[in-house]
Structure formats: structure tokens, C-alpha cells
């Protein structure tokens, strides 16, 4: 499934994560800084679960997708979808998703949501 076909989604904001990160780097909070903090925080939370903390393994990616985007991606209904997403994201072919590759996913989702709301 190409990333641009994922569709729009809704996620819950974990306020404590964003505030903790923003405060730890001495930033005053704005909407964009909060959004960036959340993106970094989500990656950091899942990448630290096993192995290399600077990448997402297949299992970590699956956990992230199910927990954060499960309602939008229906990952639990189609287990091969995780492999397809990993294949689409893994530009360097190492079987892991690094932060840059993760941001490609986030960017594709943001573009999909933007296009959805432009058509509404």
C-alpha cells in the first residue's frame, strides 16, 4: 500500500510527553514546537523498546502503527501491511526504520490529511 493512500487519521495528543521534551530543551511552547516535540517523542518512545534506540525494528514499527495509527491503518486486520509499510519506508534496506524514514511516513500522513481537508 503506497503511503499516499493511507487517508486521514485522528490521534490523541499526549500532553505530558510534549511538555517534558519542550521543557527539557528550554523551548517556549508554540503549536509547531509542540507538534515537533510530539513527533520526536513518539519515535523515541517506540525506538527504545528493543535493540538500537535510534531505529524502529519491525516489531517496534508494528507497535507504533497499532497504538498510534491503528484506527486509520487497520494494521491488526492485515498483518502483511506492516511489512509493506516497512518495505516502503526502508530506503537504505537495513530492515529498520530510522528517524528520517519515520518522518517520510509522518509527512505522507500529513499530506494525506491536508488533501482530504482541502477536498472537504
Contact map, one row per residue, 1 for C-alpha under 8 A:
111011000000000000000000000000000000000000000000000000000000000000000000000000001001100000000000000000000000000000000000
111111000000000000000000000000000000000000000000000000000000000000000000000000000000100100000000000000000000000000000000
111111000000000000000000000000000000000000000000000000000000000000000000000000000000100100000000000000001001100000000000
011111100000000000000000000000000000000000000000000000000000000000000000000000000000000000000000000000000001101100000000
111111100000000000000000000000000000000000000000000000000000000000000000000000000000000000000000000000000000000100000000
111111110000000000000000000000000000000000000000000000000000000000000001100000000000000000000000000000000000100100000000
000111111000000000000000000000000000000000000000000000000000000000000001000000000000000000000000000000000000100110010000
000001111100000000000000000000000000000000000000000000000000000000000001000000000000000000000000000000000000110110010000
000000111110000000000000000000000000000000000000000000000000000000001011000000000000000000000000000000000000100010000000
000000011111000000000000000000000000000000000000000000000000000000001001000000000000000000000000000000000000000000000000
000000001111100000000000000000000000000000000000000000000000000000011000000000000000000000000000000000000000000000000000
000000000111110000000000000000000000000000000000000000000000000000000000000000000000000000000000000000000000000000000000
000000000011111000000000000000000000010000000000000000000000000000000000000000000000000000000000000000000000000000000000
000000000001111111000000000000000000010000000000000000000000000000000000000000000000000000000000000000000000000000000000
000000000000111111100000000000000000000000000000000000000000000000000000000000000000000000000000000000000000000000000000
000000000000011111110000000000000000000000000000000000000000000000000000000000000000000000000000000000000000000000000000
000000000000011111111000000000000000110010000000000000000000000000000000000000000000000000000000000000000000000000000000
000000000000011111111100000000000110110010000000000000000000000000000000000000000000000000000000000000000000000000000000
000000000000001111111110000000000100000000000000000000000000000000000000000000000000000000000000000000000000000000000000
000000000000000111111111000000000000000000000000000000000000000000000000000000000000000000000000000000000000000000000000
000000000000000011111111100000000000100010000000000000000000000000000000000000000000000000000000000000000000000000000000
000000000000000001111111111110001100100000000000000000000000000000000000000000000000000000000000000000000000000000000000
000000000000000000111111111100000000000000000000000000000000000000000000000000000000000000000000000000000000000000000000
000000000000000000011111111000000000000000000000000000000000000000000000000000000000000000000000000000000000000000000000
000000000000000000001111111000000000000000000000000000000000000000000000000000000000000000000000000000000000000000000000
000000000000000000000111111100000000000000000000000000000000000000000000000000000000000000000000000000000000000000000000
000000000000000000000111111110001000000000000000000000000000000000000000000000000000000000000000000000000000000000000000
000000000000000000000110011111000000000000000000000000000000000000000000000000000000000000000000000000000000000000000000
000000000000000000000100001111101100000000000000000000000000000000000000000000000000000000000000000000000000000000000000
000000000000000000000000000111111100000000000000000000000000000000000000000000000000000000000000000000000000000000000000
000000000000000000000000000011111110000000000000000000000000000000000000000000000000000000000000000000000000000000000000
000000000000000000000000000001111111000000000000000000000000000000000000000000000000000000000000000000000000000000000000
000000000000000000000100001011111111100000000000000000000000000000000000000000000000000000000000000000000000000000000000
000000000000000001100100000011111111110000000000000000000000000000000000000000000000000000000000000000000000000000000000
000000000000000001000000000000111111111000000000000000000000000000000000000000000000000000000000000000000000000000000000
000000000000000000000000000000011111111100000000000000000000000000000000000000000000000000000000000000000000000000000000
000000000000000011001100000000001111111110000000000000000000000000000000000000000000000000000000000000000000000000000000
000000000000110011000000000000000111111111000000000000000000000000000000000000000000000000000000000000000000000000000000
000000000000000000000000000000000011111111100000000000000000000000000000000000000000000000000000000000000000000000000000
000000000000000000000000000000000001111111110000000000000000000000000000000000000000000000000000000000000000000000000000
000000000000000011001000000000000000111111111000000000000000000000000000000000000000000000000000000000000000000000000000
000000000000000000000000000000000000011111111100000000000000000000000000000000000000000000000000000000000000000000000000
000000000000000000000000000000000000001111111110000000010000000000000000000000000000000000000000001001000000000000000000
000000000000000000000000000000000000000111111111000011000000000000000000000000000000000000000000000000000000000000000000
000000000000000000000000000000000000000011111111100000000000000000000000000000000000000000000000000000000000000000000000
000000000000000000000000000000000000000001111111100000010001101100000000000000000000000000000000000000000000000000000000
000000000000000000000000000000000000000000111111110111111001000000000000000000000000000000000000000000000000000000000000
000000000000000000000000000000000000000000011111111111000000000000000000000000000000000000000000000000000000000000000000
000000000000000000000000000000000000000000001111111010000001000000000000000000000000000000000000000000000000000000000000
000000000000000000000000000000000000000000000011111110001001000000000000000000000000000000000000000000000000000000000000
000000000000000000000000000000000000000000000001111110001000000000000000000000000000000000000000000000000000000000000000
000000000000000000000000000000000000000000000011011111110000000000000000000000000000000000000000000000000000000000000000
000000000000000000000000000000000000000000010011111111110000000000000000000000000000000000000000000000000000000000000000
000000000000000000000000000000000000000000010011000111110000000000000000000000000000000000000000011000000000000000000000
000000000000000000000000000000000000000000000010000111111000000000000000000000000000000000000001111000000000000000000000
000000000000000000000000000000000000000000100110000111111111100000000000000000000000000000000001110000000000000000000000
000000000000000000000000000000000000000000000010011000111111100000000000000000000000000000000011100000000000000000000000
000000000000000000000000000000000000000000000000000000011111110000000000000000000110010000000011000000000000000000000000
000000000000000000000000000000000000000000000000000000011111111000000000000000000000000000000000000000000000000000000000
000000000000000000000000000000000000000000000110110000011111111100000000000000000000000000000000000000000000000000000000
000000000000000000000000000000000000000000000100000000011111111110000000000000000100010000000000100000000000000000000000
000000000000000000000000000000000000000000000000000000000111111111000000001000000100000000000000000000000000000000000000
000000000000000000000000000000000000000000000100000000000011111111100000000000000000000000000000000000000000000000000000
000000000000000000000000000000000000000000000100000000000001111111111000000000000000000000000000000000000000000000000000
000000000000000000000000000000000000000000000000000000000000111111111100101000000000000000000000000000000000000000000000
000000000000000000000000000000000000000000000000000000000000011111111110111100000000000000000000000000000000000000000000
000000000000000000000000000000000000000000000000000000000000001111111100000000000000000000000000000000000000000000000000
000000000010000000000000000000000000000000000000000000000000000111111100000000000000000000000000000000000000000000000000
000000001110000000000000000000000000000000000000000000000000000111111111100000000000000000000000000000000000000000000000
000000000000000000000000000000000000000000000000000000000000000011111111111100000000000000000000000000000000000000000000
000000001000000000000000000000000000000000000000000000000000000001001111110000000000000000000000000000000000000000000000
000001111100000000000000000000000000000000000000000000000000000000001111110000000000000000000000000000000000000000000000
000001000000000000000000000000000000000000000000000000000000000011001111111000000000000000000000000000000000000000000000
000000000000000000000000000000000000000000000000000000000000000001000111111111000000000000000000000000000000000000000000
000000000000000000000000000000000000000000000000000000000000010011000100111111101100000000000000000000000000000000000000
000000000000000000000000000000000000000000000000000000000000000001000100011111100000000000000000000000000000000000000000
000000000000000000000000000000000000000000000000000000000000000000000000011111100000000000000000000000000000000000000000
000000000000000000000000000000000000000000000000000000000000000000000000011111111000000000000000000000000000000000000000
000000000000000000000000000000000000000000000000000000000000000000000000001111111110000000000000000000000000000000000000
000000000000000000000000000000000000000000000000000000000000000000000000000001111111000000000000000000000000000000000000
100000000000000000000000000000000000000000000000000000000000000000000000001001111111100000000000000000000000000000000000
000000000000000000000000000000000000000000000000000000000100110000000000001000111111110000000000000000000000000000000000
000000000000000000000000000000000000000000000000000000000100000000000000000000111111111000000000000000000000000000000000
100000000000000000000000000000000000000000000000000000000000000000000000000000011111111100000000000000000000000000000000
111000000000000000000000000000000000000000000000000000000000000000000000000000001111111110000000000000000000000000000000
000000000000000000000000000000000000000000000000000000000100100000000000000000000111111111000011100000000000000000000000
000000000000000000000000000000000000000000000000000000000000000000000000000000000011111111100000000000000000000000000000
011000000000000000000000000000000000000000000000000000000000000000000000000000000001111111100000000000000000000000000000
000000000000000000000000000000000000000000000000000000000000000000000000000000000000111111100000100011011000000000000000
000000000000000000000000000000000000000000000000000000000000000000000000000000000000011111111111100010000000000000000000
000000000000000000000000000000000000000000000000000000000000000000000000000000000000001111111000000010000000000000000000
000000000000000000000000000000000000000000000000000000000000000000000000000000000000000001111100000000000000000000000000
000000000000000000000000000000000000000000000000000000000000000000000000000000000000000001111111000000000000000000000000
000000000000000000000000000000000000000000000000000000000000000000000000000000000000000001011111000000000000000000000000
000000000000000000000000000000000000000000000000000000001100000000000000000000000000010001001111100000000000000000000000
000000000000000000000000000000000000000000000000000000111100000000000000000000000000010001001111110000000000000000000000
000000000000000000000000000000000000000000000000000000111000100000000000000000000000010011000011111111000000000000000000
000000000000000000000000000000000000000000000000000001110000000000000000000000000000000000000001111111000000000000000000
000000000000000000000000000000000000000000100000000001100000000000000000000000000000000000000000111111100000000000000000
000000000000000000000000000000000000000000000000000000000000000000000000000000000000000000000000111111110000000000000000
000000000000000000000000000000000000000000000000000000000000000000000000000000000000000011100000111111111000000000000000
000000000000000000000000000000000000000000100000000000000000000000000000000000000000000010000000111111111100000000000000
000000000000000000000000000000000000000000000000000000000000000000000000000000000000000000000000001111111110000000000000
000000000000000000000000000000000000000000000000000000000000000000000000000000000000000010000000000111111111000000000000
001000000000000000000000000000000000000000000000000000000000000000000000000000000000000010000000000011111111100000000000
000000000000000000000000000000000000000000000000000000000000000000000000000000000000000000000000000001111111110000000000
000000000000000000000000000000000000000000000000000000000000000000000000000000000000000000000000000000111111111000000000
001100000000000000000000000000000000000000000000000000000000000000000000000000000000000000000000000000011111111100000000
001101111000000000000000000000000000000000000000000000000000000000000000000000000000000000000000000000001111111110000000
000000010000000000000000000000000000000000000000000000000000000000000000000000000000000000000000000000000111111111000000
000100000000000000000000000000000000000000000000000000000000000000000000000000000000000000000000000000000011111111100000
000111110000000000000000000000000000000000000000000000000000000000000000000000000000000000000000000000000001111111110000
000000111000000000000000000000000000000000000000000000000000000000000000000000000000000000000000000000000000111111111000
000000000000000000000000000000000000000000000000000000000000000000000000000000000000000000000000000000000000011111111100
000000000000000000000000000000000000000000000000000000000000000000000000000000000000000000000000000000000000001111111110
000000110000000000000000000000000000000000000000000000000000000000000000000000000000000000000000000000000000000111111111
000000000000000000000000000000000000000000000000000000000000000000000000000000000000000000000000000000000000000011111111
000000000000000000000000000000000000000000000000000000000000000000000000000000000000000000000000000000000000000001111111
000000000000000000000000000000000000000000000000000000000000000000000000000000000000000000000000000000000000000000111111
000000000000000000000000000000000000000000000000000000000000000000000000000000000000000000000000000000000000000000011111
